[in-house]
Amino acid sequence: MAHKRIYKVVLPPMGGSDSLIHFTHDSFWGDTFTKDSSAVSMIKQIDSTSYFITGNKTGVLSVDNNKAYFDWKPFLKLGAISSISVENKRYLNIGQFESFCIFDRQIEKDYNRPFNVLIRKVVISSNDSLLFDGTFFKKEEHKIFNSQPQTLVPTLDNKYNSLKINFSACYFESSSQNQYSYMMEGFDNDWSPWSSEPSAVYTNIPHGKLKFKVKAKNVFGTISNIETYSFIVKPAWYQTKWAYISYCLLSILIIALITKLYSHHLMIKNMRLETVVKKRTHELEETIEKLKETQSTLIQQEKMASLGILTAGVAHEINNPLNYILGGYTGLDFYFQENKIEDEDVQLLMDSIKTGVDRAADIVSGLNQFSRTQNTFDEKCDLHSILDNSILMIKHLLKNRIEMVKNYTAESSIVSGNVGKLHQVFINILTNACQAIKKDGIITVTTTTLDQSLIIEIKDNGEGIQSDILDKITDPFFTTKEPGQGSGLGLSITYRIIEEHKGKLQFKSELKKGTTAIITLPLIPTKNAKN
């Protein structure tokens, strides 16, 4: 009966309380059958120290001095054993189902004797061409080599990358039980499992230098030497060095192109963004300038409105005592005429009073014209009168060093507009003309008509203006004066008022020769002017 390992039976002592039968490992049979898992079918004693044992391990177990040795290699080639008999303690008669053999224990045999494995043939699978016939023979030298020399390493085109390799072991005892294991360096990662198939088939072998290796194992478990066969597979055109260089160059070119396109895209995007930023910045600057101009204009208008109110009040207050003086003068004049008093000194004093009163009345009239607060542009404005009033208002700036010359040749001087704002225009221009003359000088005011327009030219012989800044003098906050001496808004407001009157303001200037301001305003047709 088959069982695992060999046990010894320990019977219970006679008359004892323990009636159980114990099985323990029998160390007499050695480690093979006590510590290892071994199924035993039968045991046949050969002599006092030897036993023939069959099972999943078959062999002769020899026991000497409590040491067991199990010789199993001679029996590896046997199949299932049906009977065993011993003859003269030397011969083992072993019966099998279809054979019978006799084992002589006195004949010694080397079961570890080395043997070779040979590669018999290498064939290209795609066209059945013989690549190697099993012999390394060099025709030029008429010499056979035991191993493959470098000069006999073949080179294959990439299309011939499928091979069939045949091999066999030079061990003929139970040769049908020989097994093989192989691998191809550069293709396989490890040896193949042991197999009795004496050939190997490879397809899609990669390019490069490859080495096929094979080894054999006989029925006794002895492994042969390793036989090799080397060959070279050429790379396909797309696997060559030049192809990879081309791939690298193409990749670099594509990357450079993509980088250039991306950089160009970024540059265009940045340019667009920069344009938008500049546009927004310009719009913001314009808005800020307009806000500043509007704020300054509002402040100026508020000042002018306050000045107008103040001027109107002053004119009213001055006008009252003037009326008293004028009334007194009239009474005195009547008195002197009634009494026929003729005294040259008295008449001289009376004329002086009359001149002073008329002069004060003119100033009050001018102040009343300047202080008008209407914001409409449909008043009939006599430009000659406005010019005279404006000249009167800035007369204190002349200081007996500047001569004022008036040359009114215009047939008509009636325009539609705002009297107060037109006063502001001419006072600003005349004031600038006075300030441009550092010493003695002349200011000439000329009026002419051209078609349906009135042209006013105010010319001074002052310092003049540089040509590169002449176009900027009407810009808001632009000034050539020292800090604190001007806001840079006078001519800007003047320019805007002229535009509101549908007119034009131009300047001509030459350094050290003077500046001419040219104002063009549309005239009211003569019939309408009379009405």
GICORWO-V349759 format. One record per residue. N is the residue number from 1. RES is the residue in three letters. SS is DSSP state (h for helix, s for strand, l for the rest). PHI is phi in whole degrees, -180 to 180 (* if undefined). NEAR is the number of other C-alpha atoms within 10 Angstrom. Layout:
# GICORWO-V349759
n->(N	N)
res->(RES	RES)
ss->(SS	SS)
phi->(PHI	PHI)
near->(NEAR	NEAR)
This chain:
# GICORWO-V349759
n->(1	2	3	4	5	6	7	8	9	10	11	12	13	14	15	16	17	18	19	20	21	22	23	24	25	26	27	28	29	30	31	32	33	34	35	36	37	38	39	40	41	42	43	44	45	46	47	48	49	50	51	52	53	54	55	56	57	58	59	60	61	62	63	64	65	66	67	68	69	70	71	72	73	74	75	76	77	78	79	80	81	82	83	84	85	86	87	88	89	90	91	92	93	94	95	96	97	98	99	100	101	102	103	104	105	106	107	108	109	110	111	112	113	114	115	116	117	118	119	120	121	122	123	124	125	126	127	128	129	130	131	132	133	134	135	136	137	138	139	140	141	142	143	144	145	146	147	148	149	150	151	152	153	154	155	156	157	158	159	160	161	162	163	164	165	166	167	168	169	170	171	172	173	174	175	176	177	178	179	180	181	182	183	184	185	186	187	188	189	190	191	192	193	194	195	196	197	198	199	200	201	202	203	204	205	206	207	208	209	210	211	212	213	214	215	216	217	218	219	220	221	222	223	224	225	226	227	228	229	230	231	232	233	234	235	236	237	238	239	240	241	242	243	244	245	246	247	248	249	250	251	252	253	254	255	256	257	258	259	260	261	262	263	264	265	266	267	268	269	270	271	272	273	274	275	276	277	278	279	280	281	282	283	284	285	286	287	288	289	290	291	292	293	294	295	296	297	298	299	300	301	302	303	304	305	306	307	308	309	310	311	312	313	314	315	316	317	318	319	320	321	322	323	324	325	326	327	328	329	330	331	332	333	334	335	336	337	338	339	340	341	342	343	344	345	346	347	348	349	350	351	352	353	354	355	356	357	358	359	360	361	362	363	364	365	366	367	368	369	370	371	372	373	374	375	376	377	378	379	380	381	382	383	384	385	386	387	388	389	390	391	392	393	394	395	396	397	398	399	400	401	402	403	404	405	406	407	408	409	410	411	412	413	414	415	416	417	418	419	420	421	422	423	424	425	426	427	428	429	430	431	432	433	434	435	436	437	438	439	440	441	442	443	444	445	446	447	448	449	450	451	452	453	454	455	456	457	458	459	460	461	462	463	464	465	466	467	468	469	470	471	472	473	474	475	476	477	478	479	480	481	482	483	484	485	486	487	488	489	490	491	492	493	494	495	496	497	498	499	500	501	502	503	504	505	506	507	508	509	510	511	512	513	514	515	516	517	518	519	520	521	522	523	524	525	526	527	528	529	530	531)
res->(MET	ALA	HIS	LYS	ARG	ILE	TYR	LYS	VAL	VAL	LEU	PRO	PRO	MET	GLY	GLY	SER	ASP	SER	LEU	ILE	HIS	PHE	THR	HIS	ASP	SER	PHE	TRP	GLY	ASP	THR	PHE	THR	LYS	ASP	SER	SER	ALA	VAL	SER	MET	ILE	LYS	GLN	ILE	ASP	SER	THR	SER	TYR	PHE	ILE	THR	GLY	ASN	LYS	THR	GLY	VAL	LEU	SER	VAL	ASP	ASN	ASN	LYS	ALA	TYR	PHE	ASP	TRP	LYS	PRO	PHE	LEU	LYS	LEU	GLY	ALA	ILE	SER	SER	ILE	SER	VAL	GLU	ASN	LYS	ARG	TYR	LEU	ASN	ILE	GLY	GLN	PHE	GLU	SER	PHE	CYS	ILE	PHE	ASP	ARG	GLN	ILE	GLU	LYS	ASP	TYR	ASN	ARG	PRO	PHE	ASN	VAL	LEU	ILE	ARG	LYS	VAL	VAL	ILE	SER	SER	ASN	ASP	SER	LEU	LEU	PHE	ASP	GLY	THR	PHE	PHE	LYS	LYS	GLU	GLU	HIS	LYS	ILE	PHE	ASN	SER	GLN	PRO	GLN	THR	LEU	VAL	PRO	THR	LEU	ASP	ASN	LYS	TYR	ASN	SER	LEU	LYS	ILE	ASN	PHE	SER	ALA	CYS	TYR	PHE	GLU	SER	SER	SER	GLN	ASN	GLN	TYR	SER	TYR	MET	MET	GLU	GLY	PHE	ASP	ASN	ASP	TRP	SER	PRO	TRP	SER	SER	GLU	PRO	SER	ALA	VAL	TYR	THR	ASN	ILE	PRO	HIS	GLY	LYS	LEU	LYS	PHE	LYS	VAL	LYS	ALA	LYS	ASN	VAL	PHE	GLY	THR	ILE	SER	ASN	ILE	GLU	THR	TYR	SER	PHE	ILE	VAL	LYS	PRO	ALA	TRP	TYR	GLN	THR	LYS	TRP	ALA	TYR	ILE	SER	TYR	CYS	LEU	LEU	SER	ILE	LEU	ILE	ILE	ALA	LEU	ILE	THR	LYS	LEU	TYR	SER	HIS	HIS	LEU	MET	ILE	LYS	ASN	MET	ARG	LEU	GLU	THR	VAL	VAL	LYS	LYS	ARG	THR	HIS	GLU	LEU	GLU	GLU	THR	ILE	GLU	LYS	LEU	LYS	GLU	THR	GLN	SER	THR	LEU	ILE	GLN	GLN	GLU	LYS	MET	ALA	SER	LEU	GLY	ILE	LEU	THR	ALA	GLY	VAL	ALA	HIS	GLU	ILE	ASN	ASN	PRO	LEU	ASN	TYR	ILE	LEU	GLY	GLY	TYR	THR	GLY	LEU	ASP	PHE	TYR	PHE	GLN	GLU	ASN	LYS	ILE	GLU	ASP	GLU	ASP	VAL	GLN	LEU	LEU	MET	ASP	SER	ILE	LYS	THR	GLY	VAL	ASP	ARG	ALA	ALA	ASP	ILE	VAL	SER	GLY	LEU	ASN	GLN	PHE	SER	ARG	THR	GLN	ASN	THR	PHE	ASP	GLU	LYS	CYS	ASP	LEU	HIS	SER	ILE	LEU	ASP	ASN	SER	ILE	LEU	MET	ILE	LYS	HIS	LEU	LEU	LYS	ASN	ARG	ILE	GLU	MET	VAL	LYS	ASN	TYR	THR	ALA	GLU	SER	SER	ILE	VAL	SER	GLY	ASN	VAL	GLY	LYS	LEU	HIS	GLN	VAL	PHE	ILE	ASN	ILE	LEU	THR	ASN	ALA	CYS	GLN	ALA	ILE	LYS	LYS	ASP	GLY	ILE	ILE	THR	VAL	THR	THR	THR	THR	LEU	ASP	GLN	SER	LEU	ILE	ILE	GLU	ILE	LYS	ASP	ASN	GLY	GLU	GLY	ILE	GLN	SER	ASP	ILE	LEU	ASP	LYS	ILE	THR	ASP	PRO	PHE	PHE	THR	THR	LYS	GLU	PRO	GLY	GLN	GLY	SER	GLY	LEU	GLY	LEU	SER	ILE	THR	TYR	ARG	ILE	ILE	GLU	GLU	HIS	LYS	GLY	LYS	LEU	GLN	PHE	LYS	SER	GLU	LEU	LYS	LYS	GLY	THR	THR	ALA	ILE	ILE	THR	LEU	PRO	LEU	ILE	PRO	THR	LYS	ASN	ALA	LYS	ASN)
ss->(l	l	s	s	l	l	s	s	s	s	l	l	l	l	l	l	l	l	l	l	l	s	s	s	s	l	h	h	h	l	h	h	h	h	l	l	l	l	s	s	s	s	s	s	s	l	l	l	l	s	s	s	s	s	s	l	l	l	s	s	s	s	s	s	l	l	s	s	s	s	s	l	h	h	h	l	l	l	l	l	s	s	s	s	s	s	s	l	l	l	s	s	s	s	s	s	l	l	l	s	s	s	s	s	l	l	l	l	l	l	l	l	l	l	l	l	s	s	s	s	s	s	s	s	l	l	l	l	s	s	s	s	l	l	l	s	s	s	l	l	l	l	s	s	s	l	l	l	l	h	h	h	l	s	s	s	l	l	l	l	l	l	s	s	s	s	s	s	s	l	l	l	l	l	h	h	h	l	s	s	s	s	s	s	s	l	l	l	l	l	l	l	l	l	s	l	l	l	s	s	s	s	l	l	l	l	l	s	s	s	s	s	s	s	s	s	s	l	l	l	l	l	s	l	l	l	s	s	s	s	s	s	s	l	l	l	h	h	h	l	h	h	h	h	h	h	h	h	h	h	h	h	h	h	h	h	h	h	h	h	h	h	h	h	h	h	h	h	h	h	h	h	h	h	h	h	h	h	h	h	h	h	h	h	h	h	h	h	h	h	h	h	h	h	h	h	h	h	h	h	h	h	h	h	h	h	h	h	h	h	h	h	h	h	h	h	h	h	h	h	h	h	h	h	h	h	h	h	h	h	h	h	h	h	h	h	h	h	l	l	l	l	l	h	h	h	h	h	h	h	h	h	h	h	h	h	h	h	h	h	h	h	h	h	h	h	h	h	h	h	l	l	l	l	l	l	l	l	s	s	s	s	h	h	h	h	h	h	h	h	h	h	h	l	h	h	h	l	l	l	l	s	s	s	s	s	s	s	l	l	l	l	l	s	s	s	s	l	h	h	h	h	h	h	h	h	h	h	h	h	h	h	h	h	h	h	l	l	l	l	s	s	s	s	s	s	s	s	s	s	l	l	s	s	s	s	s	s	s	s	l	l	l	l	l	l	l	l	l	h	h	h	l	l	l	l	l	l	l	l	l	l	l	l	l	l	l	l	l	h	h	h	h	h	h	h	h	h	h	h	l	l	l	s	s	s	s	s	s	s	l	l	l	s	s	s	s	s	s	s	s	s	s	l	l	h	h	h	h	h	l)
phi->(*	-77	-153	-86	63	-113	-115	-111	-97	-113	-82	-72	-67	-64	75	-81	-81	-86	-106	-84	-97	-105	-113	-129	-63	-97	-69	-60	-89	83	-67	-60	-111	-115	-98	-99	-84	-134	-86	-111	-94	-152	-129	-124	-77	-93	-147	-70	-123	-127	-139	-100	-119	-118	159	-74	-130	-116	174	-105	-100	-110	-118	-147	53	60	-117	-110	-128	-112	-100	-115	-60	-62	-109	-65	-82	-78	-94	-70	-99	-104	-154	-140	-143	-116	-125	57	55	-124	-101	-108	-92	-114	-102	-119	-65	-128	-156	-144	-138	-120	-109	-96	-73	-90	-89	-92	-142	-89	-84	-101	-59	-68	-146	-106	-121	-122	-88	-86	-162	-127	-122	-78	-65	-69	-134	56	-81	-81	-93	-148	-104	101	-129	-88	-114	-108	-63	-61	-102	51	-136	-106	-105	-71	-125	-73	-77	-63	-70	-106	-84	-76	-118	-110	-67	-61	-74	-102	-108	-127	-131	-119	-120	-105	-150	-156	-97	-89	-140	-108	-81	50	-62	-66	-97	-66	-128	-133	-139	-146	-160	-121	-65	96	-136	-91	-93	-154	-69	-75	-62	-65	-149	-84	-73	-90	-154	-139	-121	-125	-127	53	-69	-71	-76	126	-93	-122	-136	-90	-126	-141	-139	-125	-133	-86	-65	-92	85	-78	-101	-77	-70	-101	-101	-127	-146	-106	-159	-123	-109	-67	-74	-67	-57	-83	-112	-75	-62	-67	-65	-67	-62	-63	-61	-63	-63	-65	-63	-61	-63	-64	-62	-63	-64	-62	-62	-65	-63	-65	-64	-63	-62	-64	-63	-62	-62	-66	-64	-62	-63	-64	-62	-63	-63	-63	-62	-64	-63	-62	-62	-65	-63	-61	-62	-63	-62	-64	-64	-63	-63	-63	-62	-66	-63	-62	-62	-63	-64	-64	-65	-65	-64	-63	-64	-63	-63	-63	-63	-61	-65	-62	-61	-66	-67	-71	-64	-63	-63	-63	-63	-62	-63	-64	-64	-62	-61	-61	-65	-63	-63	-65	-63	-65	-72	-65	-90	51	-89	-118	-130	-62	-66	-66	-65	-64	-67	-64	-64	-65	-63	-62	-64	-63	-65	-63	-64	-64	-65	-63	-63	-62	-63	-64	-63	-65	-66	-68	-89	-67	-106	-64	-110	-94	-124	-117	-79	-82	-114	-89	-65	-62	-65	-63	-62	-62	-62	-65	-63	-62	-68	-105	-60	-67	-80	-71	52	59	-114	-117	-92	-102	-113	-109	-134	-90	-111	-70	-68	-134	-130	-95	-126	-97	179	-117	-59	-62	-70	-68	-58	-61	-60	-73	-64	-62	-67	-65	-62	-62	-64	-63	-70	-76	-93	-80	-122	-79	-169	-132	-118	-112	-111	-123	-124	-141	-118	-141	57	-107	-125	-101	-113	-114	-115	-116	-117	-125	-110	-84	-72	83	-127	-62	-66	-76	-117	-62	-76	-101	-70	-97	-73	-60	70	-88	-150	-103	-84	-66	-55	91	-101	-169	-89	80	-109	-58	-71	-64	-66	-60	-62	-68	-64	-62	-64	-63	-92	60	-115	-132	-127	-131	-131	-125	-151	-144	-56	68	-120	121	-133	-122	-98	-116	-111	-117	-130	-72	-81	-80	-49	-57	-61	-67	-65	-69	-70)
near->(6	12	12	15	18	21	17	12	11	11	12	13	11	8	7	7	8	10	11	10	10	11	12	11	14	16	17	16	22	19	16	17	21	18	14	11	14	18	18	19	16	16	15	16	15	20	13	10	12	18	18	22	20	22	17	13	19	26	17	23	21	20	17	11	6	10	12	18	15	21	14	16	17	16	16	13	12	14	13	13	18	13	13	16	15	17	11	8	14	15	16	19	15	17	17	14	10	9	10	12	12	14	14	13	11	8	7	7	8	7	13	13	11	13	15	16	21	19	23	15	17	22	18	20	17	13	9	11	12	13	16	18	13	14	15	16	17	13	8	6	7	7	9	12	11	8	12	16	13	9	7	16	15	14	14	17	12	19	13	18	19	17	20	18	20	17	21	22	21	16	19	11	12	12	14	11	14	25	21	24	20	22	19	20	15	14	15	11	9	10	14	13	10	14	15	15	13	18	19	17	13	14	13	12	17	17	19	14	15	17	15	20	17	25	24	29	23	25	22	19	14	16	20	21	16	15	18	18	21	18	17	18	19	19	16	13	11	11	12	13	11	11	13	13	11	13	13	12	12	12	12	12	12	12	12	12	12	12	12	12	12	12	12	12	12	13	13	12	12	13	12	12	13	14	12	12	13	12	12	12	13	12	12	12	12	12	12	12	14	14	12	14	19	14	12	17	19	12	12	17	15	12	12	20	16	14	15	21	16	14	21	21	15	14	20	15	12	15	18	11	11	18	13	11	15	16	12	12	17	14	12	13	16	12	12	15	11	9	8	9	12	10	9	9	9	13	14	11	11	16	14	12	15	16	12	13	18	14	12	16	17	14	18	22	16	22	25	20	21	25	25	18	17	12	12	11	15	12	14	17	21	16	22	18	15	22	20	14	24	25	22	15	18	15	16	9	14	19	10	11	14	18	14	15	13	16	12	14	11	16	11	21	27	23	23	20	23	21	26	21	26	21	25	20	23	23	23	17	19	26	19	16	25	23	14	18	21	12	10	13	19	19	23	17	20	18	22	17	18	11	7	13	20	23	20	25	18	21	23	27	23	25	18	20	20	12	12	7	12	15	11	13	19	22	16	21	18	17	19	11	10	8	8	6	9	13	14	17	20	25	21	18	23	21	20	16	20	19	13	14	19	13	17	17	18	14	17	14	20	16	13	13	12	21	23	21	19	17	21	22	24	21	21	19	13	13	7	9	16	8	5)
